[in-house]
Amino acid sequence: EIRIGSRVQVDGHGFGVVALDNLDGTWLVMFDDDSEGDFPTARIRLSDVWMPDMTIGNTNNPSAALIWLHGLTDDPEGWGDIFSSGLAPMLAYMRIDLPCAPMQHASCVGQGQITTSWYDIQALPMTLSRPDPGTGQRESIDRVLGLIDFAIADGIPPSRIVVGGHSQGGA
């Protein structure tokens, strides 16, 4: 079933995410190349293909690693561009791992749309008086720990591994 947040493919246009139900039998699709368009349901196919993880910088013999997690509904591609241009001098010795969050329900987005999310956020803002139940957090933590283990196995000292992120990815 197509709904807001669905990962889709439109023939002749490529992959994107449904951004809006136009309520006239068409859907606004935001494509991976930053274009957009309105398409009838019959032209849209659900897809299970999402953005792959990215690794940039020194992948042969890095002496440092940055593991960077993007925010809710985001993907690694934009961060790859930012780090490639902004940290170019450091890329000779550093590997930057940019994992992509899994596609899952994000209760706080739309009506629980499916999007990239490190864990399900029930409502925004999260506060001490209304803590989040943490659905999906264990899987994301395990994934980050696996990336740290991989960096250590690749010979990078733990003191030269940094984990960071933006928005949900930094929470």
C-alpha positions as CSV (number, residue, x, y, z in Angstrom):
1,E,0.0,0.0,0.0
2,I,1.4,3.4,-1.0
3,R,1.5,6.0,1.7
4,I,3.5,9.0,2.8
5,G,7.0,8.0,3.5
6,S,6.9,4.9,1.2
7,R,10.1,4.2,-0.8
8,V,9.0,4.0,-4.4
9,Q,10.1,3.7,-8.0
10,V,8.5,5.6,-10.9
11,D,9.4,4.4,-14.4
12,G,11.5,7.0,-16.3
13,H,12.2,8.9,-13.1
14,G,13.9,6.5,-10.7
15,F,13.7,6.1,-6.9
16,G,12.2,8.4,-4.4
17,V,9.9,8.8,-1.4
18,V,6.2,9.7,-1.4
19,A,5.9,13.1,0.3
20,L,2.2,13.9,-0.1
21,D,-1.1,12.3,-1.0
22,N,-2.7,14.8,-3.3
23,L,-6.1,13.3,-2.5
24,D,-6.9,13.1,-6.2
25,G,-5.4,9.7,-7.0
26,T,-1.9,11.2,-7.4
27,W,1.1,11.3,-5.1
28,L,3.9,13.9,-4.8
29,V,7.2,11.9,-5.1
30,M,10.5,13.5,-4.0
31,F,13.2,11.8,-6.0
32,D,16.8,10.9,-5.0
33,D,18.1,13.4,-7.6
34,D,16.2,16.2,-5.7
35,S,13.5,16.5,-8.5
36,E,9.9,16.0,-7.7
37,G,6.6,15.3,-9.4
38,D,3.0,14.2,-9.1
39,F,2.2,10.7,-10.4
40,P,-0.9,8.6,-10.4
41,T,-1.0,5.5,-8.2
42,A,-0.8,3.2,-11.3
43,R,2.7,4.6,-12.2
44,I,4.2,4.1,-8.8
45,R,5.7,0.8,-7.5
46,L,6.7,0.2,-3.9
47,S,10.4,-0.5,-3.6
48,D,12.5,-2.2,-0.9
49,V,15.7,-0.6,-2.2
50,W,17.0,2.1,0.0
51,M,20.2,4.1,0.1
52,P,23.2,2.0,0.8
53,D,25.7,2.6,3.5
54,M,28.6,4.8,2.3
55,T,32.3,4.8,3.2
56,I,34.6,7.6,2.1
57,G,38.2,8.5,2.7
58,N,41.0,6.1,3.3
59,T,39.6,2.6,3.0
60,N,42.9,0.8,2.6
61,N,44.9,1.7,5.7
62,P,43.2,4.3,7.8
63,S,44.6,5.5,11.1
64,A,41.4,7.1,12.3
65,A,37.7,6.5,11.8
66,L,34.5,8.6,12.1
67,I,31.2,6.8,12.3
68,W,28.5,9.4,11.4
69,L,24.7,8.7,11.8
70,H,22.3,10.9,9.8
71,G,19.1,12.2,11.1
72,L,15.5,11.0,10.9
73,T,14.2,10.7,7.3
74,D,17.7,11.5,6.0
75,D,20.3,9.3,4.2
76,P,24.1,9.1,4.0
77,E,24.5,10.8,0.6
78,G,24.3,14.4,1.6
79,W,26.7,13.8,4.5
80,G,29.1,12.1,2.1
81,D,29.2,15.3,0.0
82,I,29.7,17.5,3.1
83,F,32.5,15.4,4.5
84,S,34.2,15.0,1.1
85,S,34.4,18.7,0.6
86,G,34.8,19.9,4.2
87,L,37.3,17.3,5.5
88,A,39.2,16.7,2.3
89,P,42.7,17.1,4.0
90,M,41.9,14.5,6.6
91,L,40.5,11.9,4.2
92,A,44.1,10.8,3.4
93,Y,44.3,9.0,6.7
94,M,40.7,8.8,8.0
95,R,37.8,6.5,7.0
96,I,34.3,7.9,7.4
97,D,31.6,5.3,7.7
98,L,28.1,6.7,6.9
99,P,25.6,3.9,7.6
100,C,22.0,4.3,6.5
101,A,19.2,3.9,9.0
102,P,16.7,1.1,8.4
103,M,13.3,1.8,6.9
104,Q,10.8,1.6,9.7
105,H,7.8,3.3,11.2
106,A,8.5,6.7,12.7
107,S,5.4,7.5,14.8
108,C,6.3,11.2,15.1
109,V,6.4,11.7,11.3
110,G,3.0,12.1,9.5
111,Q,0.8,9.2,10.6
112,G,3.6,6.8,11.5
113,Q,5.1,6.8,8.0
114,I,7.9,4.5,7.0
115,T,11.2,6.3,6.6
116,T,14.8,6.0,7.6
117,S,14.9,6.0,11.3
118,W,17.5,4.7,13.9
119,Y,14.6,4.0,16.2
120,D,10.9,4.8,16.5
121,I,10.2,8.1,18.1
122,Q,6.6,8.2,19.5
123,A,6.3,12.0,19.8
124,L,8.3,15.1,19.6
125,P,9.8,16.6,21.6
126,M,11.1,13.8,23.8
127,T,11.2,14.9,27.4
128,L,12.0,13.5,30.8
129,S,8.3,13.5,31.7
130,R,7.5,11.7,28.4
131,P,10.4,9.3,27.7
132,D,10.5,7.4,24.5
133,P,10.1,3.6,24.8
134,G,13.1,3.0,22.6
135,T,11.6,0.8,19.9
136,G,14.5,-0.1,17.6
137,Q,17.3,1.4,19.7
138,R,19.0,-1.9,20.5
139,E,19.3,-2.7,16.8
140,S,20.9,0.6,16.1
141,I,23.2,0.4,19.1
142,D,24.3,-3.0,18.0
143,R,25.0,-1.7,14.5
144,V,27.2,1.1,15.8
145,L,29.1,-1.3,18.0
146,G,29.6,-3.6,15.0
147,L,31.1,-0.6,13.1
148,I,33.4,0.1,16.0
149,D,34.5,-3.5,16.2
150,F,35.2,-3.5,12.4
151,A,37.3,-0.3,12.8
152,I,39.3,-1.9,15.6
153,A,39.8,-5.1,13.6
154,D,41.0,-2.9,10.8
155,G,43.8,-1.7,13.0
156,I,42.4,1.6,14.1
157,P,43.2,2.3,17.8
158,P,40.0,2.9,19.9
159,S,41.3,6.3,20.8
160,R,41.1,7.3,17.2
161,I,37.5,6.3,16.6
162,V,34.8,8.9,16.9
163,V,31.1,8.3,16.8
164,G,28.8,11.2,16.0
165,G,25.6,12.2,14.2
166,H,23.0,14.8,13.4
167,S,19.7,15.1,15.0
168,Q,18.3,11.6,15.7
169,G,21.6,10.1,14.6
170,G,23.3,12.0,17.3
171,A,20.8,11.3,20.0
